[in-house]
Amino acid sequence: VDEGESVEAALLREVREEIGLRLQRWEQVAVVPLLDQPQPNVSFVFHPPFLYLGYVGFSVAYSFAVAALISGMPGLIQWLHDHIAFNP
């Protein structure tokens, strides 16, 4: 950001110089009005817990796989695959 230049003007300048794309204006989107609606989008409710469950699920499976590799028990890896992977 040059002296006396706003952040928006600096971003527009950088995009124009680096990418060659000339943007006419810069719009900011606020998330808070989306939450203040009478019926907010259902993904605002489900996204954080599913994100956390995915993180915990993969970290538990990863820790068991690393333990199996360190202990030298290849049978544990097959057991993990049978009980953790979603195979029909």
Residue pairs with C-beta under 8 A, 6 or more apart in sequence:
1 7
1 10
2 10
5 13
8 26
11 26
12 23
12 26
15 21
15 23
16 22
16 23
34 40
34 41
34 44
35 44
61 80
61 84
64 76
64 80
64 84
65 77
65 80
67 76
68 74
68 76
68 77
68 80
69 77
